[in-house]
Amino acid sequence: MTETPKLQPKPVRKTSEEQLPVVITKQRDFTHKEPIIIPSHLEEVPVISAASYIKDARNRWYIHNVELKETWDVHVNLFNKVRPHVLSAHEYVVNRYQELTKGEASD
């Protein structure tokens, strides 16, 4: 018979006393840099660098969030303006229906 391999013990996580503190050695530079245009194999099709692509995606996402908030605010304002009229119309229809059904029940 073949022997089954013996399982190794589960690794134990070090306690916080044994770990060294985290030291930040370098600050990242967050200044804006102009996009690097990489020549493409296709004519008149510029290719931008990954950093420029990420920056563009972040800008587009920010614009999306701003426009979405504006749309939300417009809809909330519209809801608040229309709500009293819809409630009064609903109340009128319910009252009128009750009046008409009372009249039929007594006939």
DSSP file (Angstrom, degrees, kcal/mol; ACC not computed):
  #  RESIDUE AA STRUCTURE BP1 BP2  ACC     N-H-->O    O-->H-N    N-H-->O    O-->H-N    TCO  KAPPA ALPHA  PHI   PSI    X-CA   Y-CA   Z-CA
    1    1 A M              0   0    0      0, 0.0     2,-0.4     0, 0.0     0, 0.0   0.000 360.0 360.0 360.0 152.3    0.0    0.0    0.0
    2    2 A T        -     0   0    0      1,-0.0     2,-0.3     0, 0.0     0, 0.0  -0.757 360.0-122.8 -94.0 141.7    1.0    3.6   -0.6
    3    3 A E        -     0   0    0     -2,-0.4     3,-0.0     1,-0.0    -1,-0.0  -0.611  21.2-124.7 -82.5 138.7    1.2    5.8    2.4
    4    4 A T        -     0   0    0     -2,-0.3     2,-0.1     1,-0.1    -1,-0.0  -0.607  34.3-104.4 -79.2 142.1   -0.9    9.0    2.4
    5    5 A P        -     0   0    0      0, 0.0     2,-0.3     0, 0.0    -1,-0.1  -0.417  34.9-115.0 -68.4 141.3    1.1   12.1    2.9
    6    6 A K        -     0   0    0     -2,-0.1     2,-0.1     1,-0.1    -3,-0.0  -0.579  32.2-114.9 -77.0 134.3    0.8   13.6    6.3
    7    7 A L        -     0   0    0     -2,-0.3    -1,-0.1     1,-0.1     3,-0.1  -0.416  25.8-121.3 -71.5 143.5   -0.9   17.1    6.3
    8    8 A Q        -     0   0    0     -2,-0.1    -1,-0.1     1,-0.1     2,-0.0  -0.536  36.3 -96.5 -79.6 149.7    1.2   20.0    7.4
    9    9 A P        -     0   0    0      0, 0.0    -1,-0.1     0, 0.0     3,-0.1  -0.327  46.5 -95.3 -65.7 151.4   -0.1   22.0   10.4
   10   10 A K        -     0   0    0      1,-0.1     2,-0.0    -3,-0.1    -3,-0.0  -0.440  46.5-105.4 -66.8 135.8   -2.1   25.1    9.7
   11   11 A P        -     0   0    0      0, 0.0     2,-0.5     0, 0.0    -1,-0.1  -0.350  32.0-134.3 -64.9 143.5    0.1   28.3    9.7
   12   12 A V        -     0   0    0     -3,-0.1     2,-0.2    -2,-0.0     0, 0.0  -0.847  16.2-121.8-102.7 132.8   -0.4   30.5   12.7
   13   13 A R        -     0   0    0     -2,-0.5     2,-0.1     1,-0.1    -1,-0.0  -0.478  31.4-111.9 -72.3 140.4   -0.8   34.2   12.3
   14   14 A K        -     0   0    0     -2,-0.2    -1,-0.1     1,-0.1     2,-0.1  -0.400  31.5-116.2 -69.9 148.1    1.8   36.3   14.1
   15   15 A T    >>  -     0   0    0      1,-0.1     3,-0.9    -2,-0.1     4,-0.9  -0.364  28.4-104.3 -78.7 166.4    0.6   38.3   17.0
   16   16 A S  T 34 S+     0   0    0      1,-0.3     3,-0.2     2,-0.2    -1,-0.1   0.760 118.0  63.9 -65.7 -23.7    0.8   42.1   16.9
   17   17 A E  T 34 S+     0   0    0      1,-0.2    -1,-0.3     3,-0.0    -3,-0.0   0.845 104.0  46.4 -67.5 -32.7    3.7   42.1   19.3
   18   18 A E  T <4 S+     0   0    0     -3,-0.9    -1,-0.2     2,-0.1     2,-0.2   0.686  95.9  90.3 -84.8 -18.2    5.9   40.2   16.8
   19   19 A Q  S  < S-     0   0    0     -4,-0.9    -4,-0.0    -3,-0.2     0, 0.0  -0.534  76.5-124.2 -83.1 145.2    5.0   42.4   13.8
   20   20 A L        -     0   0    0     -2,-0.2    -2,-0.1     1,-0.1    -1,-0.1  -0.568  33.6-101.4 -81.6 149.3    7.0   45.5   12.9
   21   21 A P        -     0   0    0      0, 0.0     2,-0.4     0, 0.0    -1,-0.1  -0.366  39.0-104.8 -69.3 152.1    5.2   48.8   12.6
   22   22 A V        -     0   0    0     -2,-0.0     2,-0.5     2,-0.0     0, 0.0  -0.632  36.3-166.4 -79.3 130.6    4.4   50.2    9.2
   23   23 A V        -     0   0    0     -2,-0.4     2,-0.6    -3,-0.0    -3,-0.0  -0.981  14.6-141.3-122.3 125.0    6.6   53.0    8.1
   24   24 A I        +     0   0    0     -2,-0.5     3,-0.1     1,-0.2    -2,-0.0  -0.755  24.0 173.4 -85.6 120.6    5.8   55.2    5.1
   25   25 A T        +     0   0    0     -2,-0.6     2,-0.4     1,-0.2    -1,-0.2   0.676  60.8  33.9-102.2 -20.3    9.0   55.9    3.3
   26   26 A K        -     0   0    0      2,-0.0     2,-0.4     0, 0.0    -1,-0.2  -0.994  64.4-145.0-142.9 132.6    7.8   57.7    0.2
   27   27 A Q        -     0   0    0     -2,-0.4     2,-0.2    -3,-0.1    -3,-0.0  -0.765  28.8-120.2 -91.8 140.0    5.0   60.1   -0.6
   28   28 A R        -     0   0    0     -2,-0.4     2,-0.6     1,-0.1    -1,-0.0  -0.530  20.1-122.0 -79.9 147.0    3.3   59.8   -4.0
   29   29 A D        -     0   0    0     -2,-0.2    -1,-0.1     1,-0.1     0, 0.0  -0.802  27.1-178.3 -90.3 118.4    3.3   62.8   -6.3
   30   30 A F        +     0   0    0     -2,-0.6     2,-0.1     2,-0.1    -1,-0.1   0.089  34.7 130.6-105.6  22.2   -0.3   63.7   -7.2
   31   31 A T        -     0   0    0      1,-0.1     2,-0.2     0, 0.0    -2,-0.1  -0.454  66.6-100.8 -75.3 150.5    0.5   66.5   -9.5
   32   32 A H        -     0   0    0     -2,-0.1     2,-0.4     1,-0.0    -1,-0.1  -0.506  38.4-164.8 -72.5 134.1   -1.3   66.5  -12.9
   33   33 A K        -     0   0    0     -2,-0.2     3,-0.1    -3,-0.1    -1,-0.0  -0.939  26.1-106.1-119.3 144.2    0.9   65.4  -15.7
   34   34 A E        -     0   0    0     -2,-0.4    18,-0.1     1,-0.1     2,-0.0  -0.358  47.6 -95.0 -65.1 146.2    0.1   65.9  -19.4
   35   35 A P        -     0   0    0      0, 0.0     2,-0.7     0, 0.0    -1,-0.1  -0.318  32.3-128.6 -64.6 144.6   -1.1   62.7  -21.2
   36   36 A I        -     0   0    0     -3,-0.1    13,-0.9     2,-0.0     2,-0.6  -0.851  19.1-146.9 -95.1 118.9    1.6   60.8  -23.0
   37   37 A I  E     -A   48   0A   0     -2,-0.7    11,-0.2    11,-0.2     0, 0.0  -0.769   9.9-159.2 -90.3 123.4    0.5   60.1  -26.6
   38   38 A I  E     -A   47   0A   0      9,-3.6     9,-1.6    -2,-0.6     2,-0.0  -0.873  25.0-113.0-101.7 130.3    1.8   56.8  -27.9
   39   39 A P        -     0   0    0      0, 0.0     2,-0.2     0, 0.0    -1,-0.0  -0.362  32.8-142.0 -64.8 142.1    1.9   56.4  -31.6
   40   40 A S        -     0   0    0      2,-0.3     4,-0.1     5,-0.2     5,-0.1  -0.645  17.9-127.9-102.3 158.7   -0.6   53.9  -33.0
   41   41 A H  S    S+     0   0    0     -2,-0.2     2,-0.3     2,-0.1    -1,-0.1   0.649  95.1  77.3 -77.3 -14.6   -0.1   51.4  -35.8
   42   42 A L  S >  S-     0   0    0      3,-0.3     3,-1.0     1,-0.1    -2,-0.3  -0.724  96.0-104.6 -92.3 147.0   -3.4   52.8  -37.3
   43   43 A E  T 3  S-     0   0    0     -2,-0.3    -2,-0.1     1,-0.2    -1,-0.1  -0.501  96.5  -0.9 -73.5 137.0   -3.2   56.2  -39.0
   44   44 A E  T 3  S+     0   0    0     -2,-0.2    -1,-0.2     1,-0.1     0, 0.0   0.752  97.7 119.3  57.9  31.0   -4.6   59.2  -37.1
   45   45 A V    <   -     0   0    0     -3,-1.0    -3,-0.3    -5,-0.1    -5,-0.2  -0.885  50.2-157.3-123.6  98.9   -5.6   57.1  -34.0
   46   46 A P        -     0   0    0      0, 0.0     2,-0.5     0, 0.0    -9,-0.0  -0.501   2.4-151.0 -76.4 145.7   -3.7   58.4  -31.0
   47   47 A V  E     -A   38   0A   0     -9,-1.6    -9,-3.6    -2,-0.2     2,-0.2  -0.967  10.5-148.6-115.6 129.4   -3.3   56.0  -28.1
   48   48 A I  E     -A   37   0A   0     -2,-0.5   -11,-0.2   -11,-0.2     2,-0.0  -0.559  23.3 -99.3 -96.4 163.2   -3.1   57.4  -24.6
   49   49 A S     >  -     0   0    0    -13,-0.9     4,-2.2    -2,-0.2     5,-0.1  -0.240  33.3-107.4 -74.4 167.0   -1.1   56.0  -21.7
   50   50 A A  H  > S+     0   0    0      1,-0.2     4,-2.5     2,-0.2     5,-0.2   0.885 120.3  53.3 -62.9 -39.6   -2.7   53.9  -18.9
   51   51 A A  H  > S+     0   0    0      1,-0.2     4,-2.3     2,-0.2    -1,-0.2   0.907 110.7  46.4 -63.9 -41.2   -2.4   56.8  -16.4
   52   52 A S  H  > S+     0   0    0      2,-0.2     4,-2.5     1,-0.2    -1,-0.2   0.883 111.4  52.5 -67.2 -37.8   -4.1   59.2  -18.8
   53   53 A Y  H  X S+     0   0    0     -4,-2.2     4,-2.3     2,-0.2    -2,-0.2   0.910 110.7  46.9 -63.2 -43.4   -6.8   56.6  -19.4
   54   54 A I  H  X S+     0   0    0     -4,-2.5     4,-2.5     2,-0.2    -2,-0.2   0.916 112.1  50.2 -65.4 -43.6   -7.4   56.2  -15.7
   55   55 A K  H  X S+     0   0    0     -4,-2.3     4,-2.4     1,-0.2    -2,-0.2   0.912 111.3  49.2 -60.3 -43.2   -7.5   60.0  -15.2
   56   56 A D  H  X S+     0   0    0     -4,-2.5     4,-2.5     2,-0.2    -2,-0.2   0.908 110.3  50.6 -63.3 -42.5  -10.0   60.3  -18.0
   57   57 A A  H  X S+     0   0    0     -4,-2.3     4,-2.3     2,-0.2    -2,-0.2   0.900 110.6  49.5 -63.4 -40.7  -12.2   57.5  -16.5
   58   58 A R  H  X S+     0   0    0     -4,-2.5     4,-2.3     2,-0.2    -2,-0.2   0.915 111.3  49.2 -64.5 -42.5  -12.2   59.3  -13.1
   59   59 A N  H  X S+     0   0    0     -4,-2.4     4,-2.4     1,-0.2    -2,-0.2   0.918 111.8  48.5 -62.3 -43.3  -13.1   62.6  -14.7
   60   60 A R  H  X S+     0   0    0     -4,-2.5     4,-2.4     1,-0.2    -1,-0.2   0.888 111.0  50.8 -64.6 -38.4  -16.0   60.9  -16.6
   61   61 A W  H  X S+     0   0    0     -4,-2.3     4,-2.4     2,-0.2    -1,-0.2   0.887 109.5  50.9 -66.4 -38.5  -17.2   59.2  -13.5
   62   62 A Y  H  X S+     0   0    0     -4,-2.3     4,-2.3     2,-0.2    -2,-0.2   0.927 110.9  48.1 -63.4 -44.7  -17.2   62.5  -11.6
   63   63 A I  H  X S+     0   0    0     -4,-2.4     4,-2.6     1,-0.2     5,-0.2   0.910 110.4  52.8 -61.5 -41.6  -19.2   64.1  -14.4
   64   64 A H  H  X S+     0   0    0     -4,-2.4     4,-2.5     1,-0.2    -2,-0.2   0.919 109.5  48.4 -58.7 -45.1  -21.6   61.2  -14.3
   65   65 A N  H  X S+     0   0    0     -4,-2.4     4,-2.2     2,-0.2    -2,-0.2   0.904 111.5  49.4 -64.3 -41.8  -22.1   61.6  -10.5
   66   66 A V  H  X S+     0   0    0     -4,-2.3     4,-2.1     2,-0.2    -2,-0.2   0.936 114.0  45.1 -62.9 -46.8  -22.7   65.4  -10.8
   67   67 A E  H  X S+     0   0    0     -4,-2.6     4,-2.4     1,-0.2    -2,-0.2   0.874 111.8  52.5 -66.1 -37.0  -25.3   64.9  -13.6
   68   68 A L  H  X S+     0   0    0     -4,-2.5     4,-2.5    -5,-0.2    -1,-0.2   0.896 109.4  49.4 -65.7 -39.8  -27.0   62.0  -11.7
   69   69 A K  H  X S+     0   0    0     -4,-2.2     4,-2.6     2,-0.2    -2,-0.2   0.906 110.8  50.0 -65.5 -41.2  -27.3   64.2   -8.6
   70   70 A E  H  X S+     0   0    0     -4,-2.1     4,-2.2     2,-0.2    -2,-0.2   0.915 111.6  48.5 -62.8 -42.5  -28.8   67.1  -10.7
   71   71 A T  H  X S+     0   0    0     -4,-2.4     4,-2.2     2,-0.2    -2,-0.2   0.921 111.3  50.2 -62.4 -44.2  -31.3   64.6  -12.2
   72   72 A W  H  X S+     0   0    0     -4,-2.5     4,-2.4     1,-0.2    -2,-0.2   0.925 110.0  50.1 -60.0 -46.1  -32.2   63.3   -8.8
   73   73 A D  H  X S+     0   0    0     -4,-2.6     4,-2.4     1,-0.2    -1,-0.2   0.894 109.5  51.1 -61.6 -40.8  -32.7   66.8   -7.4
   74   74 A V  H  X S+     0   0    0     -4,-2.2     4,-2.4     1,-0.2    -1,-0.2   0.915 111.7  47.5 -62.7 -42.6  -35.0   67.7  -10.4
   75   75 A H  H  X S+     0   0    0     -4,-2.2     4,-2.6     2,-0.2    -2,-0.2   0.879 111.1  50.6 -68.2 -37.6  -37.1   64.6   -9.8
   76   76 A V  H  X S+     0   0    0     -4,-2.4     4,-2.5     2,-0.2    -2,-0.2   0.923 111.6  48.0 -64.8 -43.6  -37.4   65.2   -6.1
   77   77 A N  H  X S+     0   0    0     -4,-2.4     4,-1.8     2,-0.2    -2,-0.2   0.913 112.3  49.1 -62.9 -42.4  -38.5   68.8   -6.7
   78   78 A L  H  X S+     0   0    0     -4,-2.4     4,-2.3     2,-0.2     5,-0.2   0.925 111.0  50.3 -62.5 -44.5  -41.0   67.6   -9.3
   79   79 A F  H  X S+     0   0    0     -4,-2.6     4,-2.4     1,-0.2    -2,-0.2   0.923 110.2  49.9 -59.0 -45.5  -42.3   65.0   -6.9
   80   80 A N  H  < S+     0   0    0     -4,-2.5    -1,-0.2     1,-0.2    -2,-0.2   0.827 113.3  46.3 -65.8 -31.3  -42.7   67.6   -4.1
   81   81 A K  H  < S+     0   0    0     -4,-1.8     4,-0.4    -5,-0.2    -1,-0.2   0.858 118.5  40.3 -77.6 -35.5  -44.6   69.9   -6.4
   82   82 A V  H >X S+     0   0    0     -4,-2.3     4,-2.2    -5,-0.2     3,-0.5   0.794  97.1  79.1 -84.0 -29.6  -47.0   67.3   -7.9
   83   83 A R  H 3X S+     0   0    0     -4,-2.4     4,-2.7    -5,-0.2     5,-0.2   0.866  90.5  49.8 -52.0 -50.2  -47.6   65.4   -4.6
   84   84 A P  H 3> S+     0   0    0      0, 0.0     4,-2.2     0, 0.0    -1,-0.2   0.890 112.7  48.7 -60.0 -37.0  -50.3   67.7   -3.1
   85   85 A H  H <> S+     0   0    0     -3,-0.5     4,-2.2    -4,-0.4    -2,-0.2   0.901 112.2  47.7 -68.7 -40.7  -52.3   67.8   -6.3
   86   86 A V  H  X S+     0   0    0     -4,-2.2     4,-2.6     2,-0.2    -1,-0.2   0.907 112.2  50.0 -66.9 -41.6  -52.2   64.0   -6.7
   87   87 A L  H  X S+     0   0    0     -4,-2.7     4,-2.5    -5,-0.2    -2,-0.2   0.908 111.8  47.3 -64.4 -41.3  -53.2   63.5   -3.0
   88   88 A S  H  X S+     0   0    0     -4,-2.2     4,-2.3    -5,-0.2    -1,-0.2   0.897 112.8  49.3 -68.1 -38.1  -56.1   66.0   -3.4
   89   89 A A  H  X S+     0   0    0     -4,-2.2     4,-2.4     2,-0.2    -2,-0.2   0.913 112.0  49.0 -64.4 -42.0  -57.3   64.3   -6.6
   90   90 A H  H  X S+     0   0    0     -4,-2.6     4,-2.5     2,-0.2    -2,-0.2   0.924 111.5  49.0 -62.2 -44.9  -57.1   60.9   -4.9
   91   91 A E  H  X S+     0   0    0     -4,-2.5     4,-2.6     1,-0.2     5,-0.2   0.903 111.1  50.3 -62.5 -41.4  -59.1   62.1   -2.0
   92   92 A Y  H  X S+     0   0    0     -4,-2.3     4,-2.8     2,-0.2     5,-0.2   0.928 111.6  47.6 -62.3 -45.7  -61.7   63.6   -4.3
   93   93 A V  H  X S+     0   0    0     -4,-2.4     4,-2.5     2,-0.2    -2,-0.2   0.914 113.0  48.3 -63.4 -43.3  -62.0   60.3   -6.3
   94   94 A V  H  X S+     0   0    0     -4,-2.5     4,-2.4     2,-0.2    -2,-0.2   0.935 114.2  46.0 -63.5 -46.2  -62.3   58.3   -3.1
   95   95 A N  H  X S+     0   0    0     -4,-2.6     4,-2.3     2,-0.2    -2,-0.2   0.918 113.8  48.4 -63.2 -43.5  -65.0   60.6   -1.6
   96   96 A R  H  X S+     0   0    0     -4,-2.8     4,-2.4     2,-0.2    -1,-0.2   0.905 111.3  50.5 -64.3 -41.2  -67.0   60.7   -4.8
   97   97 A Y  H  X S+     0   0    0     -4,-2.5     4,-2.6    -5,-0.2    -1,-0.2   0.916 110.4  49.7 -61.9 -43.7  -66.8   56.9   -5.1
   98   98 A Q  H  X S+     0   0    0     -4,-2.4     4,-1.9     1,-0.2    -2,-0.2   0.892 110.4  50.6 -63.6 -39.1  -68.1   56.6   -1.6
   99   99 A E  H  X S+     0   0    0     -4,-2.3     4,-1.7     2,-0.2    -2,-0.2   0.923 112.8  46.1 -62.5 -44.0  -70.9   59.0   -2.3
  100  100 A L  H  X S+     0   0    0     -4,-2.4     4,-1.5     1,-0.2    -2,-0.2   0.878 112.5  49.2 -68.9 -37.8  -72.0   57.1   -5.4
  101  101 A T  H  X S+     0   0    0     -4,-2.6     4,-1.7     2,-0.2    -1,-0.2   0.827 108.7  53.5 -73.5 -29.6  -71.8   53.7   -3.7
  102  102 A K  H  X S+     0   0    0     -4,-1.9     4,-1.5    -5,-0.2    -1,-0.2   0.897 107.6  52.1 -66.6 -40.1  -73.9   54.9   -0.7
  103  103 A G  H  X S+     0   0    0     -4,-1.7     4,-0.7     1,-0.2    -2,-0.2   0.865 110.8  46.8 -63.5 -37.8  -76.5   56.1   -3.2
  104  104 A E  H  < S+     0   0    0     -4,-1.5     3,-0.3     1,-0.2    -1,-0.2   0.838 107.7  56.4 -73.8 -33.4  -76.7   52.7   -4.9
  105  105 A A  H  < S+     0   0    0     -4,-1.7    -1,-0.2     1,-0.2    -2,-0.2   0.846 107.5  48.7 -68.5 -32.5  -76.9   50.8   -1.6
  106  106 A S  H  <        0   0    0     -4,-1.5    -1,-0.2     1,-0.2    -2,-0.2   0.685 360.0 360.0 -81.9 -16.8  -80.0   52.7   -0.5
  107  107 A D     <        0   0    0     -4,-0.7    -1,-0.2    -3,-0.3    -2,-0.1   0.475 360.0 360.0 -71.5 360.0  -81.8   52.2   -3.8
